[in-house]
Amino acid sequence: MFEKGLLAGKRILITGGGSGLGAAMGRRFAELGAELIICGRRLEVLEAAAAAIRAEFASRAYVIRCDIRDGAAVEVMMETIWREAPLDILVNNAAATFIARSEQLSFRAADAILATLHGAMYCTLAAGKRWIAAGRKGVVLSILSTSTITGRAFTVPSAMAKSAVLAMTKSLAVEWGPRGIRTVAIAPGAFPTQGATGQLRPQGRDPNWAARNPLGRTGEHGELADLASFLISDAGGYINGEMVVQDGGAHLRSSGAEDLLAWTEAQWEAQRAARSKDRT
């Protein structure tokens, strides 16, 4: 679909790049010639992903352990990266979510999700100020959600965080566009991953949810990776401040949470117990 060297010479940081959609994008970027840096909290996961990329594509792939919710840690990470060479592209991919009745959310639970908004902002500002200081162009791609369009019951902190990052994307497109810095976003629909699927599709939810998509299926990771590759490349250079929806048309039919309105008290208590067990 793309020229082999579409991303040659591009240095890309992917937050949450060790697994799921982050890892899928990283593999595709490497295949197209990019140099990768992936960050996250689990060093062993990051190292395994980077080793697989290096083995398959003979590409340069580095890892940095960083909790992006910590602004000081983000600054240290960016200083470490820039000491070798500047970034060209930042991908804000790291996220967290789970289903819960909003009135039962603790402050701690809400903050755990909303902190991913802080992380996206910290990374974006840290990269942007360095690009501006050096007079360099750059691209920020943020992975969002169709909850930015529809809202979404039972994942309110996540919908709030993603909507805020969309506002940042649109705002910085105007502020930083004259500096040669583009900000773009993708709102994926259902692209099953081990982490997100476990949190959002527990036992007891509608088993026919994928068939209800207008296209009758879920997305494939390669489809999202291809869209991301285009948006961050020079070929997408006239796209700025936009969020591209990639969900098969699902958001035109449903927000994706309506089945949870029929859950029983017992189902919610089982979900809370499972989530508490995961945290221990």
C-alpha positions, 0 to 999 in steps of 0.5 A: 500500500505504501512505498517501502521507505515512507517513514525512512529517517523518521524518529518516532516515540510511541507511548504504551508501545509494548503491546496492543495497538501501540506494538502494531503501529510500531511494527508497521512504522519500522517496516516503513523505515522508521527508527522507534522508541517505545515507552511504558511502565513494564520494562520486560514487555517493552524489551520483548516488543523491541527485540521482535521489531529488531529481529523482523525488520533490522530496524533501530528500536529502543525502550525507555521505562517511563510512567508518563503520568509523572511530568518530571519523568517525562522530562527526563525521558525527553532529555534522554531521547534528545541527547542522541537525536530529536524526535520527528513524531510523537504517538500518544497511545498509552491509555487506561479504562474499565467499565464501572457505574459512575456513582461508585467510582472512587477518587483513586479510580477516576484519577487513574484514568484521567492521569492518562490525559495528563500523560498525553499533555506532558509528552506533547508539551515536552516534544513541542517546546523542543521542536519550537526551540530548534525550529523543527517540524513535528507531528503528534498523533493521539489515539482517542475513541469514538466516545469523543463523539457519542459520549459513553456511559460506564466509562466516563473518566475515559470519555472525559480524558479522550475528549480533552486530548481531542481539544488539545489536538484541535487547539494546538493545530492552530497554535503550532501549525504556523511552526510546522507542527501538525497535531492529528488523531484517530478514533478507533472503534473495536480493535480487540486487544488483550488488555482493553478487551479484558477490561471492556468486554467481560463475561456477560456482555452482549456476545453479538456486539461485533456482528452489530457493526455496520460492517459486521466485524471488528477492526484489524490491527494492521488497518489502524497501523496503516492509517496511522502511518499515513497520518504521520507521514509527509503524505498526510502533511496537509491534515492538521487538527483532525480526528479520523474515525475508524470504526466501520460506522459503529458510532453511527448506530450506538455508543457501544455501552447500551447493553450495560444498561440492562446489567443486574446488580449481581453482574456489576458486583462481579465486575467490581470484584474482578477488577479489585482482584486484578489490582492485587 
